[in-house]
Amino acid sequence: MQLQESHSVTFAMSCAIVGLSRCAYYYQPKLPDDSVIVSVLGAITDKHLRWGFPKCFNRIRKLGSYQ
């Protein structure tokens, strides 16, 4: 981080200064592109208009599209 290079602060302190958790700094997404999830979710919500997020999420998990 640039804060560590320009000032003598620890990594944890530099994350706290910018309001970023250390976990979020190191996060790597599981999928490079979410287009598959978006298309499956769109198909589910087009068919089942009244379903909320938990039900759609469980259906996607059962279909095996997101693991």
SULZICOR-V675601 format. One record per backbone hydrogen bond with DSSP energy under -1.0 kcal/mol. CO is the residue of the C=O (numbers start at 1). NH is the residue of the N-H. If there is no record, write none. Layout:
co;nh
CO;NH
CO;NH
This chain:
co;nh
1;5
2;6
3;7
7;9
10;14
11;15
12;16
13;17
14;18
15;20
21;25
22;26
34;38
35;39
36;40
37;41
38;42
39;43
40;44
41;45
42;46
43;47
44;48
48;51
52;56
53;57
54;58
55;59
56;60
57;61
58;62
59;63
60;64
60;65
